[in-house]
Structure formats: C-alpha cells, structure tokens
C-alpha cells in the first residue's frame, strides 16, 4: 500500500487544518473575533510550510489559507478539512504537488 495518496488526501489536511485553523480558531479567535489579523497570520504560516513546492505555490497557498480560514470560521473544522482534501485531490490530478528540483 502506498502512503502518498493517503497523506495528501487525508492526513495532511487533517493535521494542517488542526494546526493552522482549528487551534487558532479555538484559542485566538473565539472571544476576540479578530478575523483579519488571525486570518493573515495563519495564512502566512500555512504558506511558508509549502515553500518546497515553488515560489508561486507559496503565494497560492497564502490566498487559499485566507479562504480556508473563512471556511473554518463560517462552517467549521469538518468543512475546512473536506475542502482542503478536495483541493489536494485536484492538485494531485494537475500534478501541482511536485516539489521543486534543485539544480
């Protein structure tokens, strides 16, 4: 059994959404409702962990980080994990998740 599809479609979305959306939502957003400050901070951190793909993918991940934050706040953890998994499925189909090759 190959681990790669499971990691990309199940485990990475679960772990990343827990760290970058659920924890900040639970411990920073609830009570303060500082939507944009937390959105930008979490999207920035989320984007930085995708540096190994390509520079354009870091900016792309930042934009999606903002969208995923909105989904977390408006629809909850399960919804944001599902959307992240669906995004990763399309990234795999379009071969966008290939790390950059150092030359």
N, C-alpha and C positions, 0 to 999 in steps of 0.2 A: 504494500500500500504506500502510495506517495503522500508525503505530508504537505507538499506545496499547495494544492488547491484548498485543503482544509485550513492551512494557516491563513491564506489570503482571504478566503471567503467566510471563515468562522472566527478563528482565534484572534487574528489581528484586529478586526472590527470590534470584537468584544473587549479586548484589552485596551485598545486605543480609545474607544468611546468611554470606557470606565475611567481611564486616567485623564483624558482631555475634556470630557464633557460632564460625566456624572459627578465626579469628585468636586470639580469647581462649582457645579450647579448646587450641590448639597452643602458645601462648606463656605462658598464665597457669594453665590448669587442669592440664595434663599435668605431673606432678611434684609439684604441691601438692595437688591434688584438693580445692580449696576450693569445693565445689559451690555453696553458697548465696550466698557473697559475690560470686562471679563471675556467678551467675545474676541476682542483683538489680542489679548494676552494668550488665550487658549489656542486661537488660530495660528498665532506666531509660533508657539511651541510645537503645535501639530505640524506646521510646515517644515520646521527645522529637522524633525526626525525623518523627513523624506528627501534630505539632501543627496542621498546616494543614488537617486534616480537621475535627475538632470535639473539644471537651474530652473528651467521653465516649470518643471513639476513642483518645485518649492512654491512658486507663486500661485500655481494652480491649486495646490494643497491649502494654501492660506485662504484663498477665496472659498474653497469648499469647507474649510474649517469654520468660516463665518456662517455658512448655510447650515452646517451640521449643528452649530451652537443654537441657531434659531429653531431647528427641529427639536433639539433636546428641550429647550425652554417651552416650546409650544405643544409638543406631542409626547415627550418622554424618552426614556432610555431604550425601550424596545424598538421604537420607531427609528431612532437615530442609528442603532446597530443595523437594522434592516436596510436602511438607505446606504449606509457605508458598505455593507456587503454587496448590495446591488451595484454600487459604483465600482467596487473592486472586480466584480464579475465582468463589467464592460471594459475595465482597464486591462484585464487578462485577455479578453477576446480581441481587443485592439492592439495587444502587445505593448502597452504603455508602461508596464511594470518591470521592464528590463533595466537593471542597474547600468549606469554608465560604465564604460570600459576605459580604464586608464591606459594611456599610450606612452 
